[in-house]
Amino acid sequence: MEIFKILLKDNFLKFWQKLQDYGTVYAPVQVSPKSYSFKAVSEPQNVAWQALRTILPPKKFFFKENETILTYTENEIKEVKPDGQKFSILGLHPCDLAGLNIMDKIFLDYPSDTHYQDRREKVLLIGTSCMPDEYCFCESMGTDSPNVSYDIFITDINDAYFLQIATVKGKEFMNSCNDFLQIPSVQNNNEYKEFWEIRSKSFKIGFKESNLKSLMNLEIDNPIWEELGNQCLSCGNCTPVCPTCYCFDMLDTVNLDSVSGHRDRQWDSCQFTMFSGVAGDFNFRATPVERLKFWYRHKLHGFDDPHGLKTCVGCGRCTVSCPVEIDDIVGLVKALQNKTE
């Protein structure tokens, strides 16, 4: 059961100090006029509260872009373990929290990925409220509310922050903050409800889900796939920025002594030409059309059978990052529904 508290904005520096005491704080930082990135932050004034999406999603903290899994010599194979330091991530919006929930199902299901698990156990996840822009469609994907994967969620309500504390880890941390927290008043509760009502009316794009799984199967041969696929550059931009893309490759590197080396896990992309290449010089998704269709189907009903979830969380990163503007999930769904304007 959640616990609700009020943190006055005048007391935020006290809360920030508690986060610093917990470990390194990561939060969105502005890195260009239009771009933001999760980075280590030591001063609260450096947090970009206005950031709606970071370049890379928070999966980068748990599923590293490149990491050495093991090293070996002639006589020994040694696992390389994560550093095990506690840290917190501040500024996670509901769509990114939903993305982490999906990544958890992938990497924490038995047998769990020990590197991912170690980092997830060390982190304090702090979500924050946001208002959608012209790329956000999390409401269409059912990921617009803070429902999963957070320890603490912060909603901005005028002169205060409304805190939802959802986990034992969150409760243990907030116990250290009791001296400057308050119990929500009736006015606080009304301000909280008003914020989320206004937010739900603020989405500029989206679609009504009409059984996406059946829609995607029914429209498997729709001409739109050829149209989009023939524009695709197979650049793979859409996959690293996606909160739920998890393809990887393993690379073995032998040192010059020829008796030692290391094995690295690296992010990969189903959109790369040779990702689906196999022995015998055969590629079972040889064309951009086939690869793009595969990616879209995975986003829109890839987890329906095992988990009843879509793997798209509506964050808009793929749309923003696509150089030829074909990663428009809202536009595609409407086209398949014959509801284009």
N, C-alpha and C positions, 0 to 999 in steps of 0.2 A: 504494500500500500504506500502511495506517495505521501510525502510530507511537504507542506507548503510553508514558505517563509518569505519575509520581505527584507530586502537589502536596500536601504536608502542609498542613493547615489553619492551622498556625502561620505558614506562609509566604504565606498568601493576600494579605496587605497588599502584599507585594512584587509579586505577580502583578497586583494592582489598580493599582499605580503604573505598571506597564508598559502596562496598558490605557489609563490616562490619558495616557501619553506618545504612544500611537498616535493618539488623537483623543477626541472626546466619547464618553462611555460612556452608553448607554441601557439601562435595565433596568426590570423591574416595580416600581412604587411603589404603595403602598396609598393610594387617594384617597377611600375611604369605608369603612364597616365591612365591606362585602362586595365592594368593587370595586377593581380594580387597573388601572394604565395604564403603558405603556412611556413613561418620561420620562428626560430627561438627569439623571444622578446623579453627584455629585462625591465623596460619601462612601459607603463600602461598607455602613455600618450602615443606610443608607436603602433598600437593596435588599430587596424583599419576596420572599424565597426561597420563602415558602409559597404564593405565587400560582400557581394552576393555569391560569387563563385571564385575559388582560387584556380590557378592554372592547373595544378594537379590536385586530385581529391585526397582526403585523409588516408586512403588505403596505403599511401606511400610510407606511412609510419610503421606499418605492420608487415606489408608485403613489399619489400624493398625493390627498387628498380634494378639493382645489381648487388648481389651479396655472395660472399664466399661461404659455401656450405661445409666444405671439408678441405683439409690439406693432406698430403700423403708424402711419405718417403719410401725408401726401399723396405723399411721394416715396420712402418706404422701408418695407420689411417686415423686422423684426428678430426673430430667434429669441431667446427668453429661456432661457438655459441654467441648469442647477442650479449650486449654489455650489461643488461639487467637493471639499468637505472630507471627510477620512477620519473614520470613526466606527466604533464597535463596538456590537453588540447582545448583551447578556448575558441569559440566562434564557429561551432559546428551547426549548420542549419538542418532542419528536419530531413531534407533530401539526402544529405551526406550521412546522417545517422542511419537512415534506411539503407543506404549503400553499405555501411559497415555491418548491418544486420545480415545482409546477403553474403558479404565476404566471410563473416563468422560461420555461416552455414557451410561454406565451401572449405574453409581451412581448419575449423574446429570440430567438424564431424569426425567420427572415428575412422581411421587413425588420424589424430590431429597433427597439424604441422607445428612442430615444437618451436620454431623460430617465431611464427605468427603468434602462437599461444603465449609465449613468454612476454612479448611486447604488449599484448592485449591485457595481460594480468597486471602489468606495471602502470598502465595509463589511467588517468582520471579524465573522463569525457564530459565536457561542458558545452551543451548546446546553447544557441542564442536565437532569438526571434529575428525575423527579417520580413521585408516587403518585396513582392515579386516584381521583376522587370519584364521586358518584352520577350525574354527567352525562357522564362520559368513556366513549367507546366506540371509541377509536382502534384497539383490538385487532381489532374487527370489520371495520375499513376497511383493515387491514394497514399502519397508520401508527404503530404503538406502539413501534417501535425506531428509533434514530438511524441511518438509512440514507442520507439525502441532504441536500444543501444546507448542511452545516455545515463550518466550518473547524476548529473545536475542539469537542469534546463533553465535558462534565464530569459524571461520576457520583459521587454522594456515597457514600463507603464508610467510615463511622465517623469516624476521626480524619484522614482524607485524602480527596483528590479523585483519582479515576482519570480521566486525560485521554486521549481519543482524538483524534489529530491527523491530519486527513484530506486536507488540500490543501497546495499549495505556499505559499499565503498563510499558512495556519496554521503550517506548519513554519518559515517565515521569522520569524513573530512569536515562536514558542516558542524560537527560537535565542537570543533576548535573555533568556530565562528559565532557561537551562541551569544557572546557578549554584545555583539552589534547587529543581531538579527531581531526581527519583530514578527509577531503573528499577524497574518493578513487581516485587515479590517474589511467590513462590508464594501467600502469604497474601493479598496484594493481589488477585491474579487470582481466587482463590476467593471473596473478598468481593464482587468485581465480579459474578461469575457468580451468586452467591447473591442479590444485590440484584435482578437482572433476573428470576430465577426467582420470587422473592416478588412482584415487581410483576405478573408475568403472571397470578398467581393472585388478584390484588386487584381485578380489574374487577367492578363490581357490576351493570352492565347490558351488553347486547350481543346479537348474533345471529350465527348461522352463515350465512355467505354461500352462497346457493344460486343462483348464476348471476343476479345482480341485473339484468343487462341484459334477459335473457329474462323474468324475473319482472315487471319494470316494463312491458315490452311486452305481456305476457299479461294484466296487470291494468289495462290502460289505461282500461277502462270500469267499474272497480270502484266501487260506491256510496260508498266511503270518500272519494273525491275530492269529491263533492258535500257530504258531511258536513263535511269540513275546510274546503273553500272557502267554504261559507256562513257559517263563523265568522270567516274572515279579514277583517282590517280594512284590508288593502292599505297598511299603515303603512310597510312596507319595512324594519322593524327587522332582519330576518334577513339582509339583504344587506351592509350595512356591517360587521357583526360577523363575517361569514364570511371565512375566510382565502383563499378562492378565487373570490369574486364579483368581477367586474372590469367590469361595465357602466359606461359613462360617457356623458356628453353634452358637446357643445362649445357654448359660449356666446360670441357676439360682442357686445362692448359698444362703442358709439360714444361718444366724449367729447362734451362740450357744444359744442366747436368744430366738430363734424361732419366733421372731416377726419383725425382720429386716433382710436385706440382699441386694444383688446386682445382676444385670443381666449383663453378659459379652458377648461380641461378639468375637469369636475366629476364626482364619483361620481353614479351614477344607480342605479335599481333596476328590475328586471323586474317587481316587484310593484306599481309605481305605475300608476295607471289609464291614463295617456297614454303610457307607455313604448313600447307597441306600436301607438300611433296613427300613421296614415300619411295621405298626401294623399287627398282625396276623402271626408274625414270617416269613414274606416273604421278599425276597431281589430281586428286579427286575434287578440288575446287580451283580449277586452272584459270578461270576468268574473273575479272573484277565483278561481273554481274553475279556470279555464283557466290563470291565471297561477301559482297555487300548484302545480298539476300540472306545469307547465313547470319551475318551480324545483326541485321534488323530482326530476324526471327528469334534470335537468342535474347535480344533486349525485350521483345514484346510478348513472348510466351515461353522463354527458355526454361523457366523454373516452375511452370504451371503443374506439370505432372508430379514431381517429387515434393514441392513445397507450396504450391498454390500462389506463387509470387511471380511478378514480372521482374526482370533484372534492369529495367530502365527505371530511374527514380525521378526523372523530370527536371534535372538540374540545368539543362541547356548547354553544358560544356561542349558536347559534340557539335552542336549547331554553331557555336561561336568559333570553334577551332577549325572547322572544315574549310579548306581553301577554295573549294568549288561549290560550296553551299548545297550539298546534297544530303547532309545529315540533318534533315528537318523531320523529326519523328512526328510532330503534330501534323505537318503538311502531308506526310505519307499516309498516316492513318485516315485523315479526312479524304484523301484521294481514293483509298481502298473502300471507304464507306460511301463513296460518291457524294461527298458533302463539300467539295471544294467550292470556294466562293468565286 
